[in-house]
Amino acid sequence: MNKAFAPSYDRDSNGYVIFPRDASYRKTLFPRLKLDEHPAKANIFLVQACIDYVSEPGETVMDVMSGTGTIMTGALIGRRIVCVEIEEFYQNIITMNLEDLDKYSPGSKGMVTIIPGDCAVVLPIPVDHIIFSPPYSNILKKKTVDKWSSEHSMGGTGHYSKSSQNVGNLNDFLYSEKMNLIYKKCYESLHKGGTLTIIIKDHMESGSRIYLSRKAKELCEKIGFDAFSWHRWIPPGSSYVGIRRSRGEQVVDEEEIITMIRNK
């Protein structure tokens, strides 16, 4: 794999990739999707850059925590897509979005497979590459998120982690244990040369940075993955980050894009 990551996008002074806002593009592809249906949708341009970076046309790319199904845009550039999603609410949204994507680009529906269920249970599934964004543990349920924030700034949060088996419902210890299992299942899903790309963001807690990115990399290396590349970008800013910053709290702006490879 000798490609450059996101070669058509500019970088800032820190070398972070500058992806544009995707609200207009998302509305074009998924006209029935409300923009607040999910509190942590991945940027479409970022996801497509990841897909293009690790895979070739005709290969199969899977998202094990698909949310609203942004990964399905890979069908527009010739990839076969597998969406795994635990929450019934989002399973229905993925189905709706796939119907709209097929209207935008006829034939897309035949490129996508939707698998309902907990990825820790349904995996391993043989694919060429995996791209996903693991959630924080139970950060969206912490008491620091007040009623106004929940109702006005995080649309979809109530559906985001409704299932008791959703990783987003677990405390920090159980979160780490389950993510370790999920990374193992991802490893088992990939053949030699297959890649796992993790889109993840550190966060601040009690004034200290919680390095979820380093933890994810360390877990994957213990399982058998080798580190391949690490890139960063700065999202335009979520309501959650904006609220915390307005309170004078420290926040993390950049998001990490970590690609691991199975070499054995």
Secondary structure as a PSIPRED ss2 file (coil, helix, strand):
# PSIPRED VFORMAT (PSIPRED V4.0)

   1 M C   1.000  0.000  0.000
   2 N C   1.000  0.000  0.000
   3 K C   1.000  0.000  0.000
   4 A C   1.000  0.000  0.000
   5 F C   1.000  0.000  0.000
   6 A C   1.000  0.000  0.000
   7 P C   1.000  0.000  0.000
   8 S C   1.000  0.000  0.000
   9 Y C   1.000  0.000  0.000
  10 D C   1.000  0.000  0.000
  11 R E   0.000  0.000  1.000
  12 D C   1.000  0.000  0.000
  13 S C   1.000  0.000  0.000
  14 N C   1.000  0.000  0.000
  15 G C   1.000  0.000  0.000
  16 Y C   1.000  0.000  0.000
  17 V E   0.000  0.000  1.000
  18 I C   1.000  0.000  0.000
  19 F C   1.000  0.000  0.000
  20 P C   1.000  0.000  0.000
  21 R C   1.000  0.000  0.000
  22 D C   1.000  0.000  0.000
  23 A H   0.000  1.000  0.000
  24 S H   0.000  1.000  0.000
  25 Y H   0.000  1.000  0.000
  26 R H   0.000  1.000  0.000
  27 K H   0.000  1.000  0.000
  28 T H   0.000  1.000  0.000
  29 L H   0.000  1.000  0.000
  30 F C   1.000  0.000  0.000
  31 P C   1.000  0.000  0.000
  32 R C   1.000  0.000  0.000
  33 L C   1.000  0.000  0.000
  34 K C   1.000  0.000  0.000
  35 L C   1.000  0.000  0.000
  36 D C   1.000  0.000  0.000
  37 E C   1.000  0.000  0.000
  38 H C   1.000  0.000  0.000
  39 P C   1.000  0.000  0.000
  40 A C   1.000  0.000  0.000
  41 K C   1.000  0.000  0.000
  42 A C   1.000  0.000  0.000
  43 N C   1.000  0.000  0.000
  44 I H   0.000  1.000  0.000
  45 F H   0.000  1.000  0.000
  46 L H   0.000  1.000  0.000
  47 V H   0.000  1.000  0.000
  48 Q H   0.000  1.000  0.000
  49 A H   0.000  1.000  0.000
  50 C H   0.000  1.000  0.000
  51 I H   0.000  1.000  0.000
  52 D H   0.000  1.000  0.000
  53 Y H   0.000  1.000  0.000
  54 V H   0.000  1.000  0.000
  55 S C   1.000  0.000  0.000
  56 E C   1.000  0.000  0.000
  57 P C   1.000  0.000  0.000
  58 G C   1.000  0.000  0.000
  59 E C   1.000  0.000  0.000
  60 T E   0.000  0.000  1.000
  61 V E   0.000  0.000  1.000
  62 M E   0.000  0.000  1.000
  63 D E   0.000  0.000  1.000
  64 V C   1.000  0.000  0.000
  65 M C   1.000  0.000  0.000
  66 S C   1.000  0.000  0.000
  67 G C   1.000  0.000  0.000
  68 T C   1.000  0.000  0.000
  69 G C   1.000  0.000  0.000
  70 T H   0.000  1.000  0.000
  71 I H   0.000  1.000  0.000
  72 M H   0.000  1.000  0.000
  73 T H   0.000  1.000  0.000
  74 G H   0.000  1.000  0.000
  75 A H   0.000  1.000  0.000
  76 L H   0.000  1.000  0.000
  77 I H   0.000  1.000  0.000
  78 G C   1.000  0.000  0.000
  79 R C   1.000  0.000  0.000
  80 R E   0.000  0.000  1.000
  81 I E   0.000  0.000  1.000
  82 V E   0.000  0.000  1.000
  83 C E   0.000  0.000  1.000
  84 V E   0.000  0.000  1.000
  85 E E   0.000  0.000  1.000
  86 I C   1.000  0.000  0.000
  87 E C   1.000  0.000  0.000
  88 E H   0.000  1.000  0.000
  89 F H   0.000  1.000  0.000
  90 Y H   0.000  1.000  0.000
  91 Q H   0.000  1.000  0.000
  92 N H   0.000  1.000  0.000
  93 I H   0.000  1.000  0.000
  94 I H   0.000  1.000  0.000
  95 T H   0.000  1.000  0.000
  96 M H   0.000  1.000  0.000
  97 N H   0.000  1.000  0.000
  98 L H   0.000  1.000  0.000
  99 E H   0.000  1.000  0.000
 100 D H   0.000  1.000  0.000
 101 L H   0.000  1.000  0.000
 102 D H   0.000  1.000  0.000
 103 K H   0.000  1.000  0.000
 104 Y H   0.000  1.000  0.000
 105 S C   1.000  0.000  0.000
 106 P C   1.000  0.000  0.000
 107 G C   1.000  0.000  0.000
 108 S H   0.000  1.000  0.000
 109 K H   0.000  1.000  0.000
 110 G H   0.000  1.000  0.000
 111 M H   0.000  1.000  0.000
 112 V E   0.000  0.000  1.000
 113 T E   0.000  0.000  1.000
 114 I E   0.000  0.000  1.000
 115 I E   0.000  0.000  1.000
 116 P E   0.000  0.000  1.000
 117 G C   1.000  0.000  0.000
 118 D C   1.000  0.000  0.000
 119 C H   0.000  1.000  0.000
 120 A H   0.000  1.000  0.000
 121 V H   0.000  1.000  0.000
 122 V H   0.000  1.000  0.000
 123 L C   1.000  0.000  0.000
 124 P C   1.000  0.000  0.000
 125 I C   1.000  0.000  0.000
 126 P C   1.000  0.000  0.000
 127 V E   0.000  0.000  1.000
 128 D E   0.000  0.000  1.000
 129 H E   0.000  0.000  1.000
 130 I E   0.000  0.000  1.000
 131 I E   0.000  0.000  1.000
 132 F E   0.000  0.000  1.000
 133 S C   1.000  0.000  0.000
 134 P C   1.000  0.000  0.000
 135 P C   1.000  0.000  0.000
 136 Y C   1.000  0.000  0.000
 137 S C   1.000  0.000  0.000
 138 N C   1.000  0.000  0.000
 139 I H   0.000  1.000  0.000
 140 L H   0.000  1.000  0.000
 141 K H   0.000  1.000  0.000
 142 K C   1.000  0.000  0.000
 143 K C   1.000  0.000  0.000
 144 T C   1.000  0.000  0.000
 145 V C   1.000  0.000  0.000
 146 D C   1.000  0.000  0.000
 147 K H   0.000  1.000  0.000
 148 W H   0.000  1.000  0.000
 149 S H   0.000  1.000  0.000
 150 S H   0.000  1.000  0.000
 151 E H   0.000  1.000  0.000
 152 H H   0.000  1.000  0.000
 153 S H   0.000  1.000  0.000
 154 M C   1.000  0.000  0.000
 155 G C   1.000  0.000  0.000
 156 G C   1.000  0.000  0.000
 157 T H   0.000  1.000  0.000
 158 G H   0.000  1.000  0.000
 159 H H   0.000  1.000  0.000
 160 Y H   0.000  1.000  0.000
 161 S C   1.000  0.000  0.000
 162 K C   1.000  0.000  0.000
 163 S C   1.000  0.000  0.000
 164 S C   1.000  0.000  0.000
 165 Q C   1.000  0.000  0.000
 166 N C   1.000  0.000  0.000
 167 V H   0.000  1.000  0.000
 168 G H   0.000  1.000  0.000
 169 N H   0.000  1.000  0.000
 170 L C   1.000  0.000  0.000
 171 N C   1.000  0.000  0.000
 172 D H   0.000  1.000  0.000
 173 F H   0.000  1.000  0.000
 174 L H   0.000  1.000  0.000
 175 Y H   0.000  1.000  0.000
 176 S H   0.000  1.000  0.000
 177 E H   0.000  1.000  0.000
 178 K H   0.000  1.000  0.000
 179 M H   0.000  1.000  0.000
 180 N H   0.000  1.000  0.000
 181 L H   0.000  1.000  0.000
 182 I H   0.000  1.000  0.000
 183 Y H   0.000  1.000  0.000
 184 K H   0.000  1.000  0.000
 185 K H   0.000  1.000  0.000
 186 C H   0.000  1.000  0.000
 187 Y H   0.000  1.000  0.000
 188 E H   0.000  1.000  0.000
 189 S H   0.000  1.000  0.000
 190 L E   0.000  0.000  1.000
 191 H E   0.000  0.000  1.000
 192 K E   0.000  0.000  1.000
 193 G E   0.000  0.000  1.000
 194 G E   0.000  0.000  1.000
 195 T E   0.000  0.000  1.000
 196 L E   0.000  0.000  1.000
 197 T E   0.000  0.000  1.000
 198 I E   0.000  0.000  1.000
 199 I E   0.000  0.000  1.000
 200 I E   0.000  0.000  1.000
 201 K C   1.000  0.000  0.000
 202 D C   1.000  0.000  0.000
 203 H E   0.000  0.000  1.000
 204 M E   0.000  0.000  1.000
 205 E E   0.000  0.000  1.000
 206 S C   1.000  0.000  0.000
 207 G C   1.000  0.000  0.000
 208 S E   0.000  0.000  1.000
 209 R E   0.000  0.000  1.000
 210 I E   0.000  0.000  1.000
 211 Y C   1.000  0.000  0.000
 212 L H   0.000  1.000  0.000
 213 S H   0.000  1.000  0.000
 214 R H   0.000  1.000  0.000
 215 K H   0.000  1.000  0.000
 216 A H   0.000  1.000  0.000
 217 K H   0.000  1.000  0.000
 218 E H   0.000  1.000  0.000
 219 L H   0.000  1.000  0.000
 220 C H   0.000  1.000  0.000
 221 E H   0.000  1.000  0.000
 222 K H   0.000  1.000  0.000
 223 I H   0.000  1.000  0.000
 224 G C   1.000  0.000  0.000
 225 F C   1.000  0.000  0.000
 226 D E   0.000  0.000  1.000
 227 A E   0.000  0.000  1.000
 228 F E   0.000  0.000  1.000
 229 S E   0.000  0.000  1.000
 230 W E   0.000  0.000  1.000
 231 H E   0.000  0.000  1.000
 232 R E   0.000  0.000  1.000
 233 W E   0.000  0.000  1.000
 234 I C   1.000  0.000  0.000
 235 P C   1.000  0.000  0.000
 236 P C   1.000  0.000  0.000
 237 G C   1.000  0.000  0.000
 238 S C   1.000  0.000  0.000
 239 S H   0.000  1.000  0.000
 240 Y H   0.000  1.000  0.000
 241 V H   0.000  1.000  0.000
 242 G H   0.000  1.000  0.000
 243 I H   0.000  1.000  0.000
 244 R H   0.000  1.000  0.000
 245 R H   0.000  1.000  0.000
 246 S H   0.000  1.000  0.000
 247 R C   1.000  0.000  0.000
 248 G C   1.000  0.000  0.000
 249 E C   1.000  0.000  0.000
 250 Q C   1.000  0.000  0.000
 251 V C   1.000  0.000  0.000
 252 V C   1.000  0.000  0.000
 253 D C   1.000  0.000  0.000
 254 E C   1.000  0.000  0.000
 255 E E   0.000  0.000  1.000
 256 E E   0.000  0.000  1.000
 257 I E   0.000  0.000  1.000
 258 I E   0.000  0.000  1.000
 259 T E   0.000  0.000  1.000
 260 M E   0.000  0.000  1.000
 261 I E   0.000  0.000  1.000
 262 R C   1.000  0.000  0.000
 263 N C   1.000  0.000  0.000
 264 K C   1.000  0.000  0.000
